[in-house]
Amino acid sequence: MARLMETERKRRLAFTTRRRGLLDKARQLAALCGVAVTVVCTDPEGGALTVMETEEGVPALMENERKRALAFRNRRRVLLDKAGQLAALCGAQVAVVCADPWGGAPTVMETEAGVLARAY
């Protein structure tokens, strides 16, 4: 299991890099599968708030339904793993909401401070 990085400098550097990766994964999932994704996170010091929302109703780049379902399942898992790693390694608070492309319940993942998702 990932543990919090020891020094504040390492946490800040890792946070910047990992946040960028998390947001890229969210954009990829939204574009390939045509789903709305929202990511909300705070930096390790609890200061700056990052909010990223993709647009709803964007057509999926993958037209094959079976391939899109597989890509959605795999990429959603990777996105949630990356959010968990960001929280565990850097001490950030992260919330991810991912719509289901087939009208099911959205996936909601929040670390420690569930207040982020509720406040947003």
Secondary structure, 3 states (H helix, E strand, C coil): CCCCCCCHHHHHHHHHHHHHHHHHHHHHHHHHHCCCEEEEEECCCCCCEEEEECCCCCCCCCCCHHHHHHHHHHHHHHHHHHHHHHHHHHCCEEEEEECCCCCCCCEEEECCCCHHHHHC
